[in-house]
Amino acid sequence: MNGRKMKKVKSLLFSTYVLLLSLTGCAATQQYETAKQICVTDTAKAEAMQVAEDVLGKMHFTIDKADPELGVIRSKPLQGAQFFEFWRKDIIGPFNRTEANLHSIRRIVQLNIKQEDERLCVGCDVEVQRLSIPERQVTGWRAYEMFSESDISMQRLQLDPKQKRAMAWVNLGKDEKLGTLILKRIEKHLKGK
C-alpha cells in the first residue's frame, strides 16, 4: 500500500473513531422514568396476556412460562445485546450497554397481570444476572492462563472440573429501566387497540 492510500485509511479510521466517540461518550446523561406497573381499563386478562407475550417476543425474549389463571408470564434468560446488535432493544442506558459488552449478562422478565377493581394492572420485574467464572491458579507469568489453558497464539475457554462446579450466575438486582420500557410498550398496544 502506498503512502497516499495509507493516509486515506488512517484518516477514515480516525474519522470513524471520532464519530463513534461523539455518539457514545460525550452525550448528556439521560434521566429515565421508572414505573413498577401500569393499569388500563376495558381490557380482558387474556388479551393483556397475548399483548404482553407479543411485546416480549418482539424484544427477542422467549417465553418460559405463561399461566393465564395466575396472570404470570416468565421469560427464559436472554443474553445481553452486544454493541454490534443494534436491532436489539433489551439494554437501556450507557452503563448497562457497557456492562453487557464487558461481562456475560443475562436478563429474565416476569410479568404479573391482575384485576384490581375495574382496572387490569400489569407489573414487570426484570432480574439481571452476571456469569461468575472462578479464576484458576496461574502457574506462570502469562495472563491468558488465568481462566483456561491457552497458548499465546490461540486462546480458548476450557474450564477444569473444579471451575465448572464453582461457575454460577450471580444476581445483580433489578433492571427498572428495561421493566419500564416493557410496560410502556404493553400499555401502548393495549391503549391503541
N, C-alpha and C positions, 0 to 999 in steps of 0.2 A: 504494500500500500504506500503510495507516495505521500509526501508531506501535506499537500493540499487536501487530499481525501481524509487524512488523519485529523487535520484541523476541523473539517466539517463534522466528522464523527464526534470529536471532543466537544465541539460547540453544541451539537444536538444533544449529547448526553448531559451537558451542563444545563441546557435549557429545560430539559425534561426534569432534571433534579430540582431546579428552582421552582418549576411549576408544581411538582408534587409536594415540595416543602411548603409552598404557599397554600396549597389546598388542605394540608393536614395540620401543620404545627402552629401556624400563626392566626388561626381563626378565633373569633371571640368565643368565650365559653358560653355554651348554651345551657339554659335552665330548663329542666324537664319537669312538667307537672306529673304527679303520680296519683293514681286512683286505685283504690282497693276493689271497688265493684261499680257496676253500672246497673241501673234499674230502668226498665221500659214497661209500658202498658200495652194492652191489646196484642199480646204475643203469647202463643202457646209454648209450653215447655219443649215439646217435640220439635217445633220449628226453631227455637233457640239452640237446641242441641245440634240440629243439622247445620245451622249457620256457623256455630262455633267450630264444628268439625271441618267445614269448608275453609274457614279462615285459617285454622291451624295447618290444613293441607296445603294451602297456597303459600304458607311460610315454611314449607318443607318439613313440618313435624309429622311423624307417623303416630296414629292413634294406637295406644296400648290397651286402654280400657275405656269403654263408653257404657255407662249404666243409666238408662233413661229413668228408671224408678228412683234412684238416688240423686239423679241430676249431676253426675260426676263424669268428667272426661279427663283422662290422663294420657299424656304422650310418652312415647319411648324417648330415651335420651337422644339429643341431637348435638353432634359436634359443632362447636362454634365456627362461624364463617371465617375464612382466611381472607387476606387483603385482596386477592385476585378474584374472589367470588362476589363481584359487585351486585349480582342479581339477588343475593340472599339478604333478607331483612331481619335476621334474628340477633343482630348485635346493635345496641343503641349506645352511642356516645364514644368519644375517643379512648377513654380508659378501657372500656370493655373490648373495643376493637384491638387495641394494643395487646391486652392480656390474652385474647384468643389467638393472636399470632405468635406469642411467646410460649404459651403453655397449651397442654391438651385440656380444653374446657368443653363442658357439655351442659345443656340445659334441659330440664324436664318441666313441662307445663301441666298444671292441674287446674281445671275449671270446675266451679261449683255453681250449679244453676238451681235456684229455689224460688218458690212462690212466696211472696210477702204481701199479704192483703190483696190488693188489686194489681200489684206490680210483680214483674218477674225480674229477679236480680241475678246477675252473673258476677261471680268473684273469680279472680285469677291469681294464682301463686306460681312463680317461676323459680325453680330451685337451680342453683348454679353449683357445679362440681368441677374440681380440677384433679387430674390424674397425678398421683404421687408415686414415683418410682424411686426406691431407695438406691443410694449410691453403693457401688461395690468398692472394696478396698483397692486403691491404686497401688500397684506393686512397683511401678517405675515413675518416671517423671512426665509421662505422656498424658495429657488431659483427656484425649479421646478414649482412654481406657476407663474413664470414671463410671460409665454406665454399662459398658459391654466390652467384649473382647474384639477390638477392631485394630486395623493397622493404619498407617499413615496414608495409604493410597485409597483405602475403601473403609468407610465407617458403616457399621450395621448395628442395629439394636438387637442384641441377643442376650436375653436375661438368663442368669443362672437360676436354678430352682428356688434358692433362698430369696432372691429378689422377686420372683413371680409370686411367692406366697405373701410377701410383705407389700406388694403393689396394691393400691386402693384408690378409690375415688373419694376425695376429701370435700366435704360440704363447705361452700364459701358463703352461703346465705341466699337471700332472695334478690332477684333482678326486677325491681319495681318498675323500671323504665320500660322493659320489654312487656311486662304484665299490663301496664297502662296502654301500650301500643296495641296489644291484642284486644283489650277491652274496647278501645276506640274503634277498631275495625269491626268488631262484632256489633257494637252499637250503630255504626254507620249502615251496616247491612240490614239490621232489624228495623231501623227507622226509615230506610229508603225502600222498603218493600212495596 
